[in-house]
Amino acid sequence: MAEPPTTGMEIAEMKRLLGLSREAPLGCAIGGGDDRTIALLRINRVKAPKAVLKDLEEQFSELANPRFGTVQAMPDGNARTVRFVLNKPSSGLSRKLVKTLKGAGYSKVELEF
């Protein structure tokens, strides 16, 4: 059986942190890796977004188009929606994030810059 794609963190941990982000936004970092069809995502509830980006860059030396910001699940009561507020835009990021978040049970992504 094929290996699941690398998303930057474990799916169970991602799901847990996205559940916590319903109350208040959490710091996150996003980038592209070897597989250009999905985004690498790292979420942390304590660290600042730039520090989370530094951790992601240390884990993946091939990180492309790094972005940092905050993430919040289910804004305005919309089930299965995740809102990202990022430092700058990137083309095709929404599609890649939907594929990354699919395993955690979310199917819609809102991006703000």
HELIX and SHEET records of a PDB file:
HELIX    1   1 ILE A   11  LEU A   20  1                                  10    
HELIX    2   2 PRO A   49  GLN A   59  1                                  11    
HELIX    3   3 PRO A   75  GLY A   77  5                                   3    
HELIX    4   4 LEU A   93  LEU A  101  1                                   9    
HELIX    5   5 LYS A  102  ALA A  104  5                                   3    
SHEET    1   A 5 ALA A  39  ASN A  44  0                                        
SHEET    2   A 5 LEU A  26  GLY A  32 -1                                        
SHEET    3   A 5 ALA A  64  ALA A  73 -1                                        
SHEET    4   A 5 THR A  81  LEU A  86 -1                                        
SHEET    5   A 5 LYS A 108  GLU A 112  1                                        
END                                                                             
